[in-house]
Amino acid sequence: MTSLSDKLRVEPGTKVQLSKYDPSATPGMKDKITGEASLRDNLAELAKLQYLMYAEDKRALLVVLQAMDAGGKDGVIRHVMSGLNPSGCRVTSFKKPSDDEVDHDFLWRIHDAVPPRGEIGVFNRSHYEDVLVVRVHNLVPEKVWKHRYAQINAFEQLLTDSHVVIRKFFLHISKEEQRQRLQARLDDPTKHWKITPADASERKHWDVYTAAFEDALTKCSTEQAPWYIIPANRKWYRDWAISQVMLETLRDLDMKFPPPRYDVSQIHID
């Protein structure tokens, strides 16, 4: 039986054209009610597997979230990672680099945020911004960002060799869905803080961003660090799909509790 991971994964060597992926599709799930119930079950099992990963202390899981503006990265963190123990789950949001970060190579701040063994790390945006926004806005020369795909693949191979399991999710929404979400923020005074003039101006670069994402998905989906294209117009499906891929990933690790460090039969609690 084909797993959801197999259905959504970008196979290495695949040339991605996002126009061929339906952002409203729901592969593997028939309806919202069933999906939301399955999500609750998934979150309960993810919490147990997180505890097992922490106890085993052999591997880490790195979850990378990328999307167009309003794609739902914060929603995924809120709804999928909410059931995890915060002491073993780190969320890092990568914004405009600081002066100190600019003075280092583009992966310096990323490497510092990679989760240690036993923990789950979530990147809200990531090192891929350096082949996305810098490309769209010509922040570095083309010859610089073009070389970064190979550098990213080498970096992710290094992490994999160091027992970091990497799962990268592109939250795929339509341009019309983005318009509706941004308009909803304008219409709701409690969400005005979430929108800036840049959100409107960035929409003008939709096609250029699409091309940049397609190249990143094509060039950087590898056996050790695959990309998954998540249909994200339907928020309930987005959350379920990511939880399901994470669950399948952790199950496949076949983790075991370590043996006790002491003879527990000799420990007496008075």
Residue pairs with C-beta under 8 A, 6 or more apart in sequence:
3 248
4 27
4 28
4 241
4 244
4 245
4 248
5 228
5 244
5 245
5 248
5 249
7 27
7 28
8 27
8 228
8 229
8 230
8 241
8 245
9 221
9 226
9 227
9 228
10 16
10 217
10 218
10 221
10 226
10 227
10 228
10 229
11 221
12 221
12 222
12 223
12 226
14 218
14 221
15 218
16 214
16 217
16 218
16 221
16 229
17 214
18 172
18 210
18 213
18 214
18 229
21 172
21 229
21 231
22 231
23 172
23 173
23 174
23 177
23 231
23 232
23 233
24 174
24 231
24 233
24 234
25 231
26 35
26 231
26 234
26 237
27 231
28 241
28 244
29 35
29 38
29 237
29 240
29 241
32 234
32 236
32 237
35 236
35 237
35 240
36 236
36 240
38 240
38 244
39 79
39 80
39 236
39 239
39 240
39 243
42 240
42 243
42 244
42 246
42 247
43 80
43 82
43 83
43 243
44 83
45 247
46 83
46 84
46 243
46 246
46 247
46 250
47 83
47 84
47 85
49 247
49 250
49 251
49 255
50 84
50 85
50 88
50 89
50 120
50 250
51 85
52 255
52 256
52 257
53 59
53 60
53 61
53 88
53 118
53 119
53 120
53 250
53 253
53 255
54 85
54 88
54 118
54 119
55 118
55 257
55 258
56 118
56 255
56 256
56 257
56 258
57 117
57 118
57 258
58 117
58 118
58 163
58 255
59 117
59 118
59 163
59 164
59 165
59 253
59 255
60 114
60 115
60 116
60 117
60 118
60 119
60 120
60 121
60 163
60 164
60 165
61 115
61 119
61 120
61 121
61 164
61 165
61 167
61 246
61 249
61 250
62 114
62 115
62 120
62 121
62 123
62 159
62 164
62 165
62 166
62 167
63 120
63 121
63 122
63 123
63 167
63 168
63 169
63 242
63 246
64 123
64 126
64 128
64 166
64 167
64 168
64 169
65 73
65 76
65 77
65 122
65 123
65 124
65 125
65 126
65 169
65 171
66 73
66 125
66 126
66 128
66 132
66 168
66 169
66 170
66 171
66 213
66 216
67 73
67 170
67 171
67 172
67 173
67 232
68 171
68 173
68 178
68 206
68 209
68 213
69 178
69 182
69 199
69 202
69 203
70 173
70 178
70 181
70 182
70 185
70 199
71 171
71 172
71 173
71 178
71 232
72 171
72 173
72 232
72 235
72 238
73 124
73 125
73 171
74 124
75 235
75 238
75 239
76 169
76 171
76 238
76 239
76 242
77 91
77 122
77 124
79 235
79 239
80 239
80 242
80 243
80 246
81 89
81 91
81 120
81 122
84 120
88 118
88 119
88 120
89 119
89 120
89 121
89 122
90 113
90 115
90 119
90 120
90 121
90 122
91 121
91 122
91 124
92 113
92 121
92 122
92 123
92 124
93 124
93 125
94 109
94 110
94 113
94 123
94 124
94 125
94 126
94 127
94 129
95 125
97 109
101 108
101 109
106 127
106 130
106 148
107 127
107 151
107 152
107 155
110 123
110 126
110 127
110 155
111 155
113 121
113 123
114 121
114 159
114 164
115 121
115 164
117 163
126 168
127 152
127 155
128 152
128 216
128 220
130 140
130 145
130 148
131 145
131 148
131 149
131 152
131 212
131 215
131 216
132 209
132 212
132 213
132 216
133 139
134 140
134 145
135 142
135 145
135 208
135 212
136 205
136 208
136 209
136 212
137 205
149 215
149 216
149 219
149 220
152 220
153 219
153 220
153 222
153 225
156 166
156 220
156 222
156 224
156 225
157 222
157 224
157 225
159 166
159 225
160 166
160 224
160 225
165 249
165 253
166 224
166 225
166 226
167 226
167 228
167 245
167 246
167 249
168 220
168 221
168 225
168 226
168 227
168 228
169 227
169 228
169 230
169 242
169 245
170 213
170 217
170 227
170 228
170 229
170 230
171 230
171 232
171 238
172 229
172 230
172 231
172 232
173 181
173 232
173 233
174 233
175 203
175 206
177 233
178 203
178 206
179 203
182 195
182 199
182 200
182 203
184 191
185 191
185 192
185 194
185 195
186 192
186 195
202 209
216 227
217 227
217 229
220 227
221 227
228 241
228 242
228 245
230 238
230 241
230 242
231 237
231 238
231 241
232 238
